[in-house]
Amino acid sequence: MKFLAAAAAIASSLMLSGCLVVDADITERHWDNDDYGYLLGADISARAPEITITAHSNGCTQKEHFEPTVRDRGDQRFDVGFRRTTPDNCKALVPDGRSMTWTFSELGIPANARLMLMNSIGR
């Protein structure tokens, strides 16, 4: 039942928010083996507009530890990827990861753009 509620919440938030396409062919779960790394989740908010990623964390993960890459594909479409630049070497147990938010303005993306996330997503 929790799964259905979570799925419904995610579906409704995506319908009410911006457009996000996830290229989620998960083959590896390590930052070193994937160009943009593996995330636990991502969310787009049309109200702000902003993108929030949830990354694995050992307790010390910060927004500054990620480098966003934005590629303009034309026609208001953008590829966005987040690459971890600083490892989290702490030892805390953070099973839900750490969420970090970037505004479209910070990323140089227009408010009504369509995004494709280049990171893999999953658990």
MMTF fields as JSON, N, C-alpha, C and O atoms, coordinates in Angstrom:
{
  "mmtfVersion": "1.0.0",
  "mmtfProducer": "UNKNOWN",
  "numBonds": 491,
  "numAtoms": 492,
  "numGroups": 123,
  "numChains": 1,
  "numModels": 1,
  "chainsPerModel": [1],
  "groupsPerChain": [123],
  "chainIdList": ["A"],
  "bondAtomList": [4, 2, 8, 6, 12, 10, 16, 14, 20, 18, 24, 22, 28, 26, 32, 30, 36, 34, 40, 38, 44, 42, 48, 46, 52, 50, 56, 54, 60, 58, 64, 62, 68, 66, 72, 70, 76, 74, 80, 78, 84, 82, 88, 86, 92, 90, 96, 94, 100, 98, 104, 102, 108, 106, 112, 110, 116, 114, 120, 118, 124, 122, 128, 126, 132, 130, 136, 134, 140, 138, 144, 142, 148, 146, 152, 150, 156, 154, 160, 158, 164, 162, 168, 166, 172, 170, 176, 174, 180, 178, 184, 182, 188, 186, 192, 190, 196, 194, 200, 198, 204, 202, 208, 206, 212, 210, 216, 214, 220, 218, 224, 222, 228, 226, 232, 230, 236, 234, 240, 238, 244, 242, 248, 246, 252, 250, 256, 254, 260, 258, 264, 262, 268, 266, 272, 270, 276, 274, 280, 278, 284, 282, 288, 286, 292, 290, 296, 294, 300, 298, 304, 302, 308, 306, 312, 310, 316, 314, 320, 318, 324, 322, 328, 326, 332, 330, 336, 334, 340, 338, 344, 342, 348, 346, 352, 350, 356, 354, 360, 358, 364, 362, 368, 366, 372, 370, 376, 374, 380, 378, 384, 382, 388, 386, 392, 390, 396, 394, 400, 398, 404, 402, 408, 406, 412, 410, 416, 414, 420, 418, 424, 422, 428, 426, 432, 430, 436, 434, 440, 438, 444, 442, 448, 446, 452, 450, 456, 454, 460, 458, 464, 462, 468, 466, 472, 470, 476, 474, 480, 478, 484, 482, 488, 486],
  "bondOrderList": [1, 1, 1, 1, 1, 1, 1, 1, 1, 1, 1, 1, 1, 1, 1, 1, 1, 1, 1, 1, 1, 1, 1, 1, 1, 1, 1, 1, 1, 1, 1, 1, 1, 1, 1, 1, 1, 1, 1, 1, 1, 1, 1, 1, 1, 1, 1, 1, 1, 1, 1, 1, 1, 1, 1, 1, 1, 1, 1, 1, 1, 1, 1, 1, 1, 1, 1, 1, 1, 1, 1, 1, 1, 1, 1, 1, 1, 1, 1, 1, 1, 1, 1, 1, 1, 1, 1, 1, 1, 1, 1, 1, 1, 1, 1, 1, 1, 1, 1, 1, 1, 1, 1, 1, 1, 1, 1, 1, 1, 1, 1, 1, 1, 1, 1, 1, 1, 1, 1, 1, 1, 1],
  "groupList": [{"groupName": "MET", "atomNameList": ["N", "CA", "C", "O"], "elementList": ["N", "C", "C", "O"], "formalChargeList": [0, 0, 0, 0], "bondAtomList": [1, 0, 2, 1, 3, 2], "bondOrderList": [1, 1, 2], "singleLetterCode": "M", "chemCompType": "L-PEPTIDE LINKING"}, {"groupName": "LYS", "atomNameList": ["N", "CA", "C", "O"], "elementList": ["N", "C", "C", "O"], "formalChargeList": [0, 0, 0, 0], "bondAtomList": [1, 0, 2, 1, 3, 2], "bondOrderList": [1, 1, 2], "singleLetterCode": "K", "chemCompType": "L-PEPTIDE LINKING"}, {"groupName": "PHE", "atomNameList": ["N", "CA", "C", "O"], "elementList": ["N", "C", "C", "O"], "formalChargeList": [0, 0, 0, 0], "bondAtomList": [1, 0, 2, 1, 3, 2], "bondOrderList": [1, 1, 2], "singleLetterCode": "F", "chemCompType": "L-PEPTIDE LINKING"}, {"groupName": "LEU", "atomNameList": ["N", "CA", "C", "O"], "elementList": ["N", "C", "C", "O"], "formalChargeList": [0, 0, 0, 0], "bondAtomList": [1, 0, 2, 1, 3, 2], "bondOrderList": [1, 1, 2], "singleLetterCode": "L", "chemCompType": "L-PEPTIDE LINKING"}, {"groupName": "ALA", "atomNameList": ["N", "CA", "C", "O"], "elementList": ["N", "C", "C", "O"], "formalChargeList": [0, 0, 0, 0], "bondAtomList": [1, 0, 2, 1, 3, 2], "bondOrderList": [1, 1, 2], "singleLetterCode": "A", "chemCompType": "L-PEPTIDE LINKING"}, {"groupName": "ILE", "atomNameList": ["N", "CA", "C", "O"], "elementList": ["N", "C", "C", "O"], "formalChargeList": [0, 0, 0, 0], "bondAtomList": [1, 0, 2, 1, 3, 2], "bondOrderList": [1, 1, 2], "singleLetterCode": "I", "chemCompType": "L-PEPTIDE LINKING"}, {"groupName": "SER", "atomNameList": ["N", "CA", "C", "O"], "elementList": ["N", "C", "C", "O"], "formalChargeList": [0, 0, 0, 0], "bondAtomList": [1, 0, 2, 1, 3, 2], "bondOrderList": [1, 1, 2], "singleLetterCode": "S", "chemCompType": "L-PEPTIDE LINKING"}, {"groupName": "GLY", "atomNameList": ["N", "CA", "C", "O"], "elementList": ["N", "C", "C", "O"], "formalChargeList": [0, 0, 0, 0], "bondAtomList": [1, 0, 2, 1, 3, 2], "bondOrderList": [1, 1, 2], "singleLetterCode": "G", "chemCompType": "PEPTIDE LINKING"}, {"groupName": "CYS", "atomNameList": ["N", "CA", "C", "O"], "elementList": ["N", "C", "C", "O"], "formalChargeList": [0, 0, 0, 0], "bondAtomList": [1, 0, 2, 1, 3, 2], "bondOrderList": [1, 1, 2], "singleLetterCode": "C", "chemCompType": "L-PEPTIDE LINKING"}, {"groupName": "VAL", "atomNameList": ["N", "CA", "C", "O"], "elementList": ["N", "C", "C", "O"], "formalChargeList": [0, 0, 0, 0], "bondAtomList": [1, 0, 2, 1, 3, 2], "bondOrderList": [1, 1, 2], "singleLetterCode": "V", "chemCompType": "L-PEPTIDE LINKING"}, {"groupName": "ASP", "atomNameList": ["N", "CA", "C", "O"], "elementList": ["N", "C", "C", "O"], "formalChargeList": [0, 0, 0, 0], "bondAtomList": [1, 0, 2, 1, 3, 2], "bondOrderList": [1, 1, 2], "singleLetterCode": "D", "chemCompType": "L-PEPTIDE LINKING"}, {"groupName": "THR", "atomNameList": ["N", "CA", "C", "O"], "elementList": ["N", "C", "C", "O"], "formalChargeList": [0, 0, 0, 0], "bondAtomList": [1, 0, 2, 1, 3, 2], "bondOrderList": [1, 1, 2], "singleLetterCode": "T", "chemCompType": "L-PEPTIDE LINKING"}, {"groupName": "GLU", "atomNameList": ["N", "CA", "C", "O"], "elementList": ["N", "C", "C", "O"], "formalChargeList": [0, 0, 0, 0], "bondAtomList": [1, 0, 2, 1, 3, 2], "bondOrderList": [1, 1, 2], "singleLetterCode": "E", "chemCompType": "L-PEPTIDE LINKING"}, {"groupName": "ARG", "atomNameList": ["N", "CA", "C", "O"], "elementList": ["N", "C", "C", "O"], "formalChargeList": [0, 0, 0, 0], "bondAtomList": [1, 0, 2, 1, 3, 2], "bondOrderList": [1, 1, 2], "singleLetterCode": "R", "chemCompType": "L-PEPTIDE LINKING"}, {"groupName": "HIS", "atomNameList": ["N", "CA", "C", "O"], "elementList": ["N", "C", "C", "O"], "formalChargeList": [0, 0, 0, 0], "bondAtomList": [1, 0, 2, 1, 3, 2], "bondOrderList": [1, 1, 2], "singleLetterCode": "H", "chemCompType": "L-PEPTIDE LINKING"}, {"groupName": "TRP", "atomNameList": ["N", "CA", "C", "O"], "elementList": ["N", "C", "C", "O"], "formalChargeList": [0, 0, 0, 0], "bondAtomList": [1, 0, 2, 1, 3, 2], "bondOrderList": [1, 1, 2], "singleLetterCode": "W", "chemCompType": "L-PEPTIDE LINKING"}, {"groupName": "ASN", "atomNameList": ["N", "CA", "C", "O"], "elementList": ["N", "C", "C", "O"], "formalChargeList": [0, 0, 0, 0], "bondAtomList": [1, 0, 2, 1, 3, 2], "bondOrderList": [1, 1, 2], "singleLetterCode": "N", "chemCompType": "L-PEPTIDE LINKING"}, {"groupName": "TYR", "atomNameList": ["N", "CA", "C", "O"], "elementList": ["N", "C", "C", "O"], "formalChargeList": [0, 0, 0, 0], "bondAtomList": [1, 0, 2, 1, 3, 2], "bondOrderList": [1, 1, 2], "singleLetterCode": "Y", "chemCompType": "L-PEPTIDE LINKING"}, {"groupName": "PRO", "atomNameList": ["N", "CA", "C", "O"], "elementList": ["N", "C", "C", "O"], "formalChargeList": [0, 0, 0, 0], "bondAtomList": [1, 0, 2, 1, 3, 2], "bondOrderList": [1, 1, 2], "singleLetterCode": "P", "chemCompType": "L-PEPTIDE LINKING"}, {"groupName": "GLN", "atomNameList": ["N", "CA", "C", "O"], "elementList": ["N", "C", "C", "O"], "formalChargeList": [0, 0, 0, 0], "bondAtomList": [1, 0, 2, 1, 3, 2], "bondOrderList": [1, 1, 2], "singleLetterCode": "Q", "chemCompType": "L-PEPTIDE LINKING"}],
  "groupTypeList": [0, 1, 2, 3, 4, 4, 4, 4, 4, 5, 4, 6, 6, 3, 0, 3, 6, 7, 8, 3, 9, 9, 10, 4, 10, 5, 11, 12, 13, 14, 15, 10, 16, 10, 10, 17, 7, 17, 3, 3, 7, 4, 10, 5, 6, 4, 13, 4, 18, 12, 5, 11, 5, 11, 4, 14, 6, 16, 7, 8, 11, 19, 1, 12, 14, 2, 12, 18, 11, 9, 13, 10, 13, 7, 10, 19, 13, 2, 10, 9, 7, 2, 13, 13, 11, 11, 18, 10, 16, 8, 1, 4, 3, 9, 18, 10, 7, 13, 6, 0, 11, 15, 11, 2, 6, 12, 3, 7, 5, 18, 4, 16, 4, 13, 3, 0, 3, 0, 16, 6, 5, 7, 13],
  "groupIdList": [1, 2, 3, 4, 5, 6, 7, 8, 9, 10, 11, 12, 13, 14, 15, 16, 17, 18, 19, 20, 21, 22, 23, 24, 25, 26, 27, 28, 29, 30, 31, 32, 33, 34, 35, 36, 37, 38, 39, 40, 41, 42, 43, 44, 45, 46, 47, 48, 49, 50, 51, 52, 53, 54, 55, 56, 57, 58, 59, 60, 61, 62, 63, 64, 65, 66, 67, 68, 69, 70, 71, 72, 73, 74, 75, 76, 77, 78, 79, 80, 81, 82, 83, 84, 85, 86, 87, 88, 89, 90, 91, 92, 93, 94, 95, 96, 97, 98, 99, 100, 101, 102, 103, 104, 105, 106, 107, 108, 109, 110, 111, 112, 113, 114, 115, 116, 117, 118, 119, 120, 121, 122, 123],
  "secStructList": [7, 2, 2, 2, 2, 2, 2, 2, 2, 2, 2, 2, 2, 2, 2, 2, 1, 7, 7, 3, 3, 3, 7, 7, 7, 7, 7, 7, 7, 7, 4, 4, 4, 1, 1, 1, 7, 3, 3, 3, 3, 3, 3, 3, 3, 6, 6, 6, 6, 3, 3, 3, 3, 3, 3, 3, 3, 1, 1, 7, 7, 7, 4, 4, 4, 3, 3, 3, 3, 3, 3, 3, 3, 3, 6, 6, 3, 3, 3, 3, 3, 3, 3, 3, 7, 1, 7, 7, 7, 7, 7, 7, 7, 3, 3, 3, 3, 3, 3, 3, 3, 3, 3, 2, 2, 2, 2, 6, 7, 7, 6, 6, 7, 3, 3, 3, 3, 7, 1, 3, 3, 7, 7],
  "xCoordList": [0.821, 0.0, 0.87, 0.556, 1.977, 2.873, 3.456, 3.638, 3.75, 4.307, 3.316, 3.708, 2.04, 1.034, 0.872, 0.735, 0.885, 0.766, 1.966, 1.815, 3.147, 4.361, 4.346, 4.706, 3.929, 3.857, 2.856, 3.121, 1.716, 0.7, 1.218, 0.975, 1.924, 2.477, 3.513, 3.538, 4.361, 5.385, 4.738, 5.112, 3.778, 3.104, 2.392, 2.477, 1.692, 0.975, 1.934, 1.662, 3.057, 4.011, 4.65, 4.917, 4.903, 5.478, 4.477, 4.86, 3.19, 2.181, 2.019, 1.741, 2.188, 2.01, 3.293, 3.271, 4.386, 5.661, 6.151, 5.39, 7.432, 8.02, 8.151, 7.786, 8.666, 8.829, 10.232, 11.217, 10.322, 11.598, 11.621, 10.735, 12.638, 12.857, 14.104, 15.134, 14.032, 15.171, 15.748, 15.042, 17.034, 17.749, 18.27, 19.408, 17.431, 17.701, 18.092, 17.552, 19.015, 19.531, 20.614, 21.789, 20.212, 21.137, 21.945, 21.396, 23.257, 24.124, 25.144, 25.554, 25.55, 26.533, 26.025, 25.208, 26.494, 26.068, 27.217, 27.179, 28.223, 29.386, 29.631, 29.458, 30.031, 30.3, 31.45, 31.454, 32.413, 33.579, 33.265, 34.001, 32.203, 31.909, 30.844, 30.476, 30.341, 29.254, 29.586, 30.026, 29.387, 29.755, 29.159, 29.871, 27.889, 27.255, 26.869, 26.353, 27.094, 26.833, 25.406, 24.537, 25.207, 23.995, 23.302, 23.916, 22.022, 21.252, 20.13, 19.672, 19.692, 18.536, 17.229, 16.208, 17.242, 16.023, 16.269, 17.338, 15.252, 15.296, 13.869, 12.933, 13.712, 12.393, 12.509, 13.461, 11.531, 11.468, 10.264, 9.17, 10.453, 9.346, 9.157, 10.092, 7.953, 7.654, 7.355, 7.42, 7.032, 6.715, 7.929, 7.8, 9.101, 10.277, 10.937, 11.255, 11.19, 11.414, 12.805, 13.753, 12.886, 14.131, 14.173, 13.156, 15.377, 15.568, 16.256, 17.238, 15.722, 16.289, 16.762, 16.02, 17.999, 18.508, 18.706, 18.974, 18.571, 18.872, 20.005, 19.87, 21.113, 22.315, 22.658, 22.262, 23.401, 23.921, 24.772, 25.474, 24.701, 25.481, 25.921, 25.196, 27.121, 27.632, 27.636, 28.298, 26.89, 26.744, 27.384, 27.075, 28.266, 28.976, 28.692, 29.284, 27.816, 27.523, 26.911, 25.978, 27.448, 26.961, 26.734, 27.277, 25.935, 25.661, 26.966, 27.107, 27.906, 29.182, 30.012, 30.998, 29.629, 30.353, 29.918, 30.414, 28.987, 28.47, 28.693, 28.573, 29.017, 29.174, 28.069, 28.066, 27.136, 26.089, 26.621, 27.424, 26.168, 26.486, 25.169, 24.236, 25.089, 23.871, 24.223, 25.152, 23.475, 23.673, 22.373, 21.328, 22.438, 21.282, 21.107, 21.977, 19.968, 19.687, 18.811, 18.405, 18.515, 17.673, 16.203, 15.847, 15.356, 13.902, 13.472, 12.594, 14.09, 13.754, 13.98, 13.304, 14.915, 15.238, 16.686, 17.584, 16.889, 18.21, 18.521, 17.647, 19.778, 20.284, 20.962, 21.739, 20.665, 21.255, 21.847, 21.178, 23.086, 23.738, 24.447, 24.907, 24.532, 25.2, 26.318, 26.075, 27.554, 28.724, 29.304, 29.572, 29.493, 30.115, 31.594, 32.294, 32.064, 33.461, 34.26, 35.49, 33.563, 34.217, 33.593, 32.38, 34.374, 33.801, 33.315, 33.837, 32.321, 31.804, 32.443, 32.008, 33.474, 34.219, 33.777, 34.46, 32.634, 32.129, 31.572, 31.488, 31.198, 30.766, 29.336, 28.953, 28.539, 27.162, 26.26, 26.54, 25.2, 24.205, 23.108, 22.35, 23.024, 22.024, 21.309, 21.586, 20.39, 19.78, 18.953, 18.812, 18.4, 17.592, 18.405, 17.853, 19.704, 20.57, 20.416, 19.795, 20.99, 20.95, 20.365, 20.8, 19.364, 18.734, 19.368, 19.638, 19.599, 20.191, 19.433, 19.009, 19.256, 18.425, 19.203, 19.976, 18.982, 19.495, 18.309, 17.413, 18.295, 17.248, 17.609, 18.776, 16.589, 16.859, 17.776, 18.639, 17.592, 18.419, 19.894, 20.77, 20.169, 21.548, 22.162, 23.36, 21.324, 21.794, 21.767, 22.25, 21.2, 21.112, 20.038, 20.171, 18.975, 17.89, 16.638, 16.298, 15.939, 14.69, 13.612, 13.628, 12.687, 11.671, 10.798, 10.418, 10.464, 9.538, 10.237, 9.619, 11.503, 12.287, 11.928, 11.418, 12.209, 12.09, 13.48, 14.451, 13.573, 14.869, 14.965, 13.985, 16.173, 16.488, 17.641, 18.71, 17.429, 18.456, 19.408, 18.969, 20.703, 21.704, 22.192, 22.914, 21.824, 22.206, 21.295, 20.137, 21.824, 21.004, 20.294, 20.83, 19.069, 18.286, 17.822, 17.403, 17.895, 17.429, 18.047, 18.767, 17.775, 18.327, 19.262, 19.832],
  "yCoordList": [-1.186, 0.0, 1.257, 2.237, 1.221, 2.367, 2.618, 3.764, 1.523, 1.653, 2.357, 3.237, 1.982, 2.612, 4.081, 4.913, 4.414, 5.807, 6.612, 7.739, 6.037, 6.717, 6.9, 7.964, 5.863, 5.947, 7.011, 7.771, 7.07, 8.076, 9.481, 10.408, 9.641, 10.953, 11.397, 12.56, 10.476, 10.808, 11.158, 12.144, 10.359, 10.601, 11.945, 12.698, 12.251, 13.522, 14.698, 15.744, 14.552, 15.658, 15.903, 17.052, 14.845, 15.025, 15.661, 16.461, 15.317, 15.917, 17.4, 18.193, 17.779, 19.163, 19.976, 21.198, 19.319, 20.017, 20.039, 19.769, 20.361, 20.421, 19.05, 18.046, 19.007, 17.751, 17.217, 17.935, 15.969, 15.333, 13.977, 13.15, 13.754, 12.46, 11.887, 12.559, 10.662, 10.049, 8.959, 8.038, 9.066, 8.04, 7.063, 7.183, 6.085, 5.279, 3.844, 2.91, 3.661, 2.329, 2.031, 2.319, 1.454, 1.232, -0.028, -1.122, 0.145, -1.006, -1.104, -2.205, 0.023, 0.055, 0.969, 1.853, 0.77, 1.596, 2.366, 2.699, 2.646, 3.342, 4.609, 4.618, 5.672, 6.926, 6.771, 7.427, 5.933, 5.794, 5.094, 5.271, 4.309, 3.504, 4.106, 3.487, 5.284, 5.874, 7.337, 8.026, 7.818, 9.195, 10.209, 11.093, 10.101, 11.093, 10.552, 11.303, 9.316, 8.795, 8.325, 8.496, 7.747, 7.062, 7.877, 8.206, 8.212, 8.983, 8.135, 7.186, 8.474, 7.806, 8.374, 7.688, 9.617, 10.228, 11.611, 12.192, 12.136, 13.497, 14.007, 13.234, 15.318, 15.931, 17.305, 18.045, 17.635, 18.938, 19.673, 19.113, 20.911, 21.738, 22.894, 23.655, 23.032, 24.133, 25.41, 26.497, 25.306, 26.495, 27.395, 28.619, 26.813, 27.62, 28.254, 29.436, 27.691, 26.281, 25.833, 26.616, 24.548, 24.013, 22.504, 21.861, 21.959, 20.512, 20.088, 20.695, 19.029, 18.484, 17.074, 16.256, 16.793, 15.426, 14.862, 15.599, 13.553, 12.858, 11.886, 10.982, 12.085, 11.291, 10.448, 10.759, 9.376, 8.567, 9.464, 10.352, 9.224, 10.033, 9.18, 8.305, 9.464, 8.872, 9.906, 9.721, 11.005, 12.019, 13.354, 14.339, 13.426, 14.683, 15.261, 16.276, 14.653, 15.112, 16.506, 16.772, 17.39, 18.765, 19.088, 18.425, 20.1, 20.56, 20.908, 20.65, 21.488, 21.894, 20.704, 20.885, 19.491, 18.284, 17.777, 16.755, 18.493, 18.094, 19.203, 20.388, 18.793, 19.725, 19.448, 18.394, 20.378, 20.17, 20.454, 21.366, 19.672, 19.876, 20.08, 19.293, 21.127, 21.439, 21.528, 22.238, 20.807, 20.836, 21.288, 20.665, 22.354, 22.889, 22.092, 22.108, 21.391, 20.609, 21.375, 20.835, 22.649, 23.466, 23.218, 22.231, 24.1, 23.973, 23.8, 22.987, 24.57, 24.542, 23.166, 22.829, 22.374, 21.063, 21.067, 21.543, 20.52, 20.531, 19.169, 18.529, 18.736, 17.573, 18.109, 19.06, 17.491, 17.921, 16.701, 15.677, 16.811, 15.741, 16.306, 17.448, 15.507, 15.93, 14.944, 13.754, 15.452, 14.615, 14.96, 16.123, 13.921, 14.134, 14.425, 13.674, 15.522, 15.911, 15.67, 15.623, 15.518, 15.286, 14.065, 14.046, 13.047, 11.869, 12.166, 13.054, 11.42, 11.526, 10.397, 9.248, 10.726, 9.715, 9.589, 8.96, 10.186, 10.07, 8.665, 7.872, 8.36, 7.006, 6.942, 5.925, 7.99, 7.993, 7.114, 6.9, 6.618, 5.835, 6.793, 7.313, 7.025, 7.92, 7.153, 7.382, 6.245, 5.369, 6.096, 5.596, 7.27, 8.009, 9.009, 9.736, 9.051, 9.942, 11.392, 11.707, 12.261, 13.712, 14.394, 14.145, 15.27, 16.016, 17.391, 18.067, 17.789, 19.085, 19.699, 18.984, 21.025, 21.702, 22.774, 23.531, 22.822, 23.87, 24.526, 23.833, 25.851, 26.532, 26.477, 26.336, 26.591, 26.645, 27.822, 27.73, 28.925, 30.11, 29.799, 30.219, 29.069, 28.671, 27.847, 27.937, 27.04, 26.148, 26.803, 26.218, 28.027, 28.712, 28.135, 28.159, 27.618, 26.97, 27.847, 28.323, 28.072, 28.833, 28.091, 26.863, 28.842, 28.287, 27.211, 26.273, 27.294, 26.333, 25.257, 24.64, 25.024, 24.061, 22.618, 22.328, 21.724, 20.281, 19.752, 20.101, 18.902, 18.391, 16.886, 16.157, 16.438, 15.015, 14.839, 15.423, 14.041, 13.794, 12.723, 11.656, 12.996, 12.065, 11.079, 10.141, 11.263, 10.327, 9.109, 9.188, 7.993, 6.811, 6.998, 7.622, 6.451, 6.592, 5.222, 4.401, 4.974, 3.713, 3.479, 4.333, 2.347, 2.004, 0.844, 0.399],
  "zCoordList": [0.0, 0.0, 0.0, -0.675, 0.77, 0.795, -0.59, -1.0, -1.311, -2.651, -3.573, -4.339, -3.511, -4.358, -4.015, -4.911, -2.731, -2.314, -2.794, -3.265, -2.675, -3.119, -4.635, -5.139, -5.358, -6.814, -7.246, -8.177, -6.579, -6.903, -6.607, -7.38, -5.498, -5.142, -6.166, -6.568, -6.582, -7.561, -8.899, -9.535, -9.318, -10.59, -10.582, -11.552, -9.501, -9.451, -9.38, -9.969, -8.668, -8.601, -9.955, -10.31, -10.721, -12.048, -12.997, -13.851, -12.862, -13.723, -13.414, -14.314, -12.162, -11.76, -11.884, -11.738, -12.145, -12.218, -13.654, -14.583, -13.832, -15.162, -15.774, -15.162, -16.97, -17.696, -17.422, -17.593, -17.002, -16.727, -17.405, -17.191, -18.224, -18.852, -18.206, -18.153, -17.714, -17.037, -17.91, -18.321, -18.193, -18.925, -17.881, -17.428, -17.493, -16.304, -16.62, -16.028, -17.535, -17.801, -16.774, -17.0, -15.645, -14.54, -14.8, -14.929, -14.874, -15.058, -13.926, -13.557, -13.38, -12.301, -11.201, -11.459, -9.984, -8.868, -8.248, -7.063, -9.028, -8.505, -9.31, -10.529, -8.635, -9.324, -10.305, -11.347, -10.008, -10.865, -12.179, -13.15, -12.243, -13.418, -14.32, -15.319, -14.003, -14.754, -14.995, -14.074, -16.192, -16.51, -15.538, -15.063, -15.241, -14.381, -13.018, -12.191, -12.763, -11.436, -11.239, -12.095, -10.116, -9.725, -8.652, -7.637, -8.853, -7.88, -7.304, -7.941, -6.114, -5.508, -6.035, -6.015, -6.506, -7.025, -7.583, -7.4, -8.275, -8.82, -8.906, -9.108, -8.751, -8.805, -9.457, -9.208, -10.293, -10.94, -10.382, -10.312, -9.989, -9.515, -10.487, -10.737, -11.035, -11.95, -11.18, -11.753, -9.903, -9.111, -8.932, -8.979, -8.729, -8.411, -9.637, -9.499, -10.776, -11.09, -10.618, -10.575, -10.267, -9.724, -9.918, -10.177, -9.783, -9.832, -8.545, -8.117, -7.934, -6.706, -6.988, -7.53, -6.618, -6.738, -5.334, -4.385, -5.224, -3.978, -4.272, -5.097, -3.591, -3.838, -2.618, -1.495, -2.862, -1.757, -0.864, -1.348, 0.439, 1.372, 2.552, 3.025, 3.005, 4.236, 5.352, 6.373, 5.157, 6.185, 5.886, 6.557, 4.901, 4.624, 3.245, 2.879, 2.478, 1.121, 1.149, 1.906, 0.312, 0.183, -1.296, -2.179, -1.543, -2.908, -3.634, -4.829, -2.905, -3.493, -3.962, -4.677, -3.57, -3.975, -5.346, -5.82, -5.987, -7.295, -8.31, -8.0, -9.52, -10.627, -11.643, -12.278, -11.802, -12.806, -14.206, -14.401, -15.171, -16.571, -17.299, -17.137, -18.096, -18.847, -20.324, -20.71, -21.141, -22.593, -23.249, -23.06, -24.008, -24.721, -26.013, -26.883, -26.13, -27.334, -28.312, -29.341, -27.992, -28.859, -28.584, -27.94, -29.062, -28.934, -27.478, -27.188, -26.541, -25.117, -24.472, -23.5, -24.997, -24.425, -23.955, -24.649, -22.754, -22.149, -21.527, -20.942, -21.661, -20.932, -19.68, -19.749, -18.522, -17.261, -16.558, -16.414, -16.127, -15.389, -14.176, -14.187, -13.137, -11.901, -11.606, -11.407, -11.578, -11.333, -9.964, -9.663, -9.138, -7.827, -8.038, -8.717, -7.449, -7.591, -6.315, -6.351, -5.184, -3.895, -3.238, -3.03, -2.905, -2.262, -0.844, -0.17, -0.407, 0.963, 1.756, 1.674, 2.522, 3.275, 4.725, 5.533, 5.059, 6.428, 6.656, 5.719, 7.877, 8.231, 8.765, 9.344, 8.588, 9.099, 8.232, 7.053, 8.814, 8.09, 7.628, 8.446, 6.314, 5.735, 4.626, 3.448, 4.977, 3.978, 2.926, 1.809, 3.255, 2.29, 1.481, 0.654, 1.712, 0.959, 1.371, 2.386, 0.568, 0.819, -0.397, -1.521, -0.18, -1.27, -1.398, -0.406, -2.649, -2.952, -4.119, -5.028, -4.103, -5.086, -5.84, -5.253, -7.158, -8.021, -8.716, -9.195, -8.777, -9.535, -11.017, -11.382, -11.86, -13.294, -13.599, -14.472, -12.883, -13.078, -12.794, -13.55, -11.712, -11.392, -12.513, -12.782, -13.165, -14.221, -15.601, -16.57, -15.701, -16.984, -17.894, -19.118, -17.292, -18.042, -17.963, -16.88, -19.096, -19.05, -18.252, -18.167, -17.675, -16.77, -17.402, -16.702, -18.664, -19.288, -20.1, -20.967, -19.837, -20.611, -20.261, -19.179, -21.207, -20.975, -20.663, -21.335, -19.635, -19.2, -19.373, -19.216, -19.702, -19.676, -18.699, -18.882, -17.667, -16.667, -17.171, -17.599, -17.124, -17.631, -16.587, -16.925, -15.341, -14.277, -14.276, -14.683, -13.818, -13.56, -12.235, -11.319, -12.129, -10.894, -10.44, -11.256, -9.149, -8.58, -7.223, -6.706, -6.651, -5.33, -5.457, -4.461]
}
